[in-house]
Amino acid sequence: MRFIDGMQHYASADIEKKWTLSLNASISTGTGPGGINSIFCPRQFVGNGGVSKTLDYQSEWIVGFRLYTPHSNASVVPFGSPYGLYTGNAGLIFAISIENDSTISASDGHTVVNYPASKMLTDTFQYFEAKIVLSGTSPMTVTYTIRLDGFVVGTGSFNSWTTPGGNGWFVSTPKANRHVFSGCGIENGSYLNDIYILDGNAGAGSANNDFLNDVTILAIYPASDTATVQFSLNPNSGTHFSKVNETPPDYDTTYVFSNTTGQEDIYNWQTISSFSGTVPGVQYLILARKDDAGIRTIRHIVNATEKPASDEYLNESYVYYIQDYDGDETSTAWTVSKFNSSTFGVELKV
């Protein structure tokens, strides 16, 4: 698992603290299924609006997202590209497109393959998924599967990009790294939530290297202090967990801090209610900054274990430091009971 977002834990001003780029996107309160939040993306062609996440280069990606496109004017039709996969070196590699008759198409930026039997429904929450595999050189092959609410809309491949963008490096290494989510429609754009991004590498227990199906992403917050709470408080009273569990974040109003390397602050978290299904993964977010010159680093702590055992280097602006876990500190697949008994925290390393 490489990235997830349910849009429940931050405000519009915080989008680029988690995403790489936001173009006219905003957090919309109560517009998701069941009254949860969504991210609103005005209607744009892929690459020119919405939100994007740049990760490392991979030859296989699997993505999922929930899409809602309102439509109240019968004289106009919604269309656009809610998802596109790009490479930093050669532009668009693959896109899901909604045509002006609401049918779904696949495109590589040159060729369009339409699937007239499947349509995006307006004023309806629908879950889109795509698997994209890149292989070969001269020509490079883009193989894809598109699903809608678990149903396979279409499969196919493109091999028209012999030298995409004239860039020989990309042709010799068929990989992509940038994911763009945009709105459809002319009137109001679209609302998106429950976004996941996987690569083709198996996680804990050979998990998370194929479609996850329709998922719900919950925001879980610290609920109580453990015995290990060594940071200082601002304001200097009360519990540690209560300084970091507000939503959206209040930045320098309430927080914990430390100037002593090796100190840890670890919390118990809200529990997940039992349900019929699985927990594919956990994303642990720490919103942090340093307040002076020099190097400061932190590490994520899961059940008293540094996971991973590598530093996150802070800057002087708040940023979400993200770790995505297919499994727990022993790389065992998550269960509800395992998550509910787990603790998460932070260590000041340098």
NORLINSUL-V318003 format. One record per residue. N is the residue number from 1. RES is the residue in one letter. PHI is phi in whole degrees, 0 to 359 (NA if undefined). Layout:
((N/RES/PHI) (N/RES/PHI))
//
This chain:
((1/M/NA) (2/R/247) (3/F/192) (4/I/218) (5/D/203) (6/G/254) (7/M/66) (8/Q/264) (9/H/246) (10/Y/207) (11/A/253) (12/S/303) (13/A/293) (14/D/260) (15/I/304) (16/E/281) (17/K/276) (18/K/240) (19/W/273) (20/T/289) (21/L/208) (22/S/234) (23/L/239) (24/N/67) (25/A/275) (26/S/207) (27/I/277) (28/S/248) (29/T/284) (30/G/77) (31/T/260) (32/G/269) (33/P/299) (34/G/73) (35/G/84) (36/I/279) (37/N/280) (38/S/226) (39/I/255) (40/F/268) (41/C/238) (42/P/297) (43/R/297) (44/Q/217) (45/F/284) (46/V/307) (47/G/98) (48/N/247) (49/G/193) (50/G/88) (51/V/230) (52/S/225) (53/K/231) (54/T/261) (55/L/242) (56/D/278) (57/Y/281) (58/Q/223) (59/S/267) (60/E/217) (61/W/224) (62/I/233) (63/V/229) (64/G/216) (65/F/199) (66/R/264) (67/L/233) (68/Y/228) (69/T/240) (70/P/289) (71/H/207) (72/S/237) (73/N/250) (74/A/294) (75/S/277) (76/V/235) (77/V/240) (78/P/282) (79/F/205) (80/G/149) (81/S/233) (82/P/288) (83/Y/216) (84/G/218) (85/L/252) (86/Y/235) (87/T/246) (88/G/297) (89/N/261) (90/A/217) (91/G/84) (92/L/293) (93/I/252) (94/F/204) (95/A/215) (96/I/267) (97/S/237) (98/I/254) (99/E/279) (100/N/285) (101/D/255) (102/S/74) (103/T/285) (104/I/255) (105/S/230) (106/A/247) (107/S/211) (108/D/247) (109/G/93) (110/H/238) (111/T/251) (112/V/241) (113/V/244) (114/N/263) (115/Y/241) (116/P/291) (117/A/281) (118/S/242) (119/K/228) (120/M/285) (121/L/264) (122/T/282) (123/D/56) (124/T/216) (125/F/281) (126/Q/231) (127/Y/250) (128/F/262) (129/E/220) (130/A/213) (131/K/242) (132/I/233) (133/V/239) (134/L/253) (135/S/205) (136/G/75) (137/T/220) (138/S/46) (139/P/266) (140/M/283) (141/T/252) (142/V/250) (143/T/256) (144/Y/219) (145/T/226) (146/I/246) (147/R/235) (148/L/227) (149/D/54) (150/G/88) (151/F/269) (152/V/285) (153/V/288) (154/G/186) (155/T/230) (156/G/176) (157/S/206) (158/F/239) (159/N/218) (160/S/275) (161/W/266) (162/T/294) (163/T/225) (164/P/300) (165/G/67) (166/G/69) (167/N/256) (168/G/293) (169/W/299) (170/F/293) (171/V/297) (172/S/283) (173/T/224) (174/P/286) (175/K/218) (176/A/220) (177/N/216) (178/R/238) (179/H/246) (180/V/239) (181/F/244) (182/S/230) (183/G/268) (184/C/245) (185/G/95) (186/I/258) (187/E/288) (188/N/228) (189/G/81) (190/S/224) (191/Y/247) (192/L/235) (193/N/200) (194/D/51) (195/I/269) (196/Y/231) (197/I/226) (198/L/241) (199/D/257) (200/G/276) (201/N/269) (202/A/292) (203/G/268) (204/A/301) (205/G/64) (206/S/57) (207/A/261) (208/N/61) (209/N/234) (210/D/207) (211/F/306) (212/L/269) (213/N/71) (214/D/297) (215/V/243) (216/T/242) (217/I/253) (218/L/262) (219/A/260) (220/I/245) (221/Y/239) (222/P/303) (223/A/241) (224/S/195) (225/D/280) (226/T/269) (227/A/287) (228/T/255) (229/V/225) (230/Q/252) (231/F/286) (232/S/271) (233/L/245) (234/N/222) (235/P/298) (236/N/275) (237/S/197) (238/G/88) (239/T/266) (240/H/287) (241/F/300) (242/S/288) (243/K/273) (244/V/228) (245/N/249) (246/E/282) (247/T/219) (248/P/290) (249/P/298) (250/D/254) (251/Y/58) (252/D/272) (253/T/279) (254/T/228) (255/Y/192) (256/V/248) (257/F/207) (258/S/207) (259/N/245) (260/T/246) (261/T/296) (262/G/93) (263/Q/287) (264/E/230) (265/D/232) (266/I/232) (267/Y/231) (268/N/279) (269/W/239) (270/Q/305) (271/T/264) (272/I/265) (273/S/289) (274/S/299) (275/F/207) (276/S/271) (277/G/156) (278/T/231) (279/V/250) (280/P/296) (281/G/187) (282/V/228) (283/Q/251) (284/Y/252) (285/L/249) (286/I/237) (287/L/268) (288/A/210) (289/R/206) (290/K/256) (291/D/236) (292/D/200) (293/A/293) (294/G/100) (295/I/269) (296/R/229) (297/T/227) (298/I/231) (299/R/226) (300/H/281) (301/I/245) (302/V/236) (303/N/50) (304/A/66) (305/T/239) (306/E/292) (307/K/220) (308/P/276) (309/A/275) (310/S/215) (311/D/274) (312/E/256) (313/Y/271) (314/L/275) (315/N/242) (316/E/269) (317/S/244) (318/Y/293) (319/V/219) (320/Y/281) (321/Y/265) (322/I/247) (323/Q/231) (324/D/253) (325/Y/243) (326/D/286) (327/G/216) (328/D/282) (329/E/295) (330/T/256) (331/S/64) (332/T/270) (333/A/304) (334/W/290) (335/T/230) (336/V/300) (337/S/294) (338/K/294) (339/F/298) (340/N/296) (341/S/263) (342/S/270) (343/T/242) (344/F/226) (345/G/199) (346/V/222) (347/E/237) (348/L/278) (349/K/268) (350/V/229))
//
